């Protein structure tokens, strides 16, 4: 108990350069699905708001979004990403065609769990931010798999795991 906080700080300092953010911006939770639920539980979503996810998202995360939307009276919209994907434009267009003036949040993956597709996150976040829409980036498969630049990407919220490709304990 006495060593816990220093050990957490040491872990944050070690992980920060791997994921491309400041150590003080990292918060440890049991897993990425818990992180998604934590973000959703702290959003001020209300009746009439819309949340967009894609058909390629991790089921547990989409279930959290669905439950959140039902509890708050929001609408869940699912961007249907075509398969097989021929270009990043297909991903961007599928998501952007689902957003409108009522869209509060868009959740999408850095790398999709089932298909391993790398989304053009910087482009998506930039286009959504220009419309005043927040993003929740599920980067569970990113750390240790591909170079990450959380600060540069600029998502409102980013979640991830270190136990997948970095092989750390959960």
RARA-V739677 format. One line per field, one symbol per residue. ss: DSSP state (a for helix, b for strand, c for the rest). phi: phi as a letter, one per 40 degrees, with the letter a starting at -180 (. if undefined). Layout:
ss=???
phi=???
This chain:
ss=cccaaaaaaaaaaaaaaaacccaaaccccccaaaaaaaaaaccccccccbbbbbccccaaaaaaaaaaaaaaccbbbbbccccccccaaaaaaaaaccccccbbbbbbbcbccccccbccaaaaaaaaaacccbbbbbbccccccccccaaaacccbbbbcccccccccc
phi=.ccdcccccccccccdccbgacdcccbcbdaccccccccdcbcccbdgcbbbbbcbccdccccccdcdcccbgcbcbbccccbcccacdccccccccccaccccabbaccbcccbgcccccccccccccccgbcbbccbdccdgbbcbadcccgccabbabbccccgccc
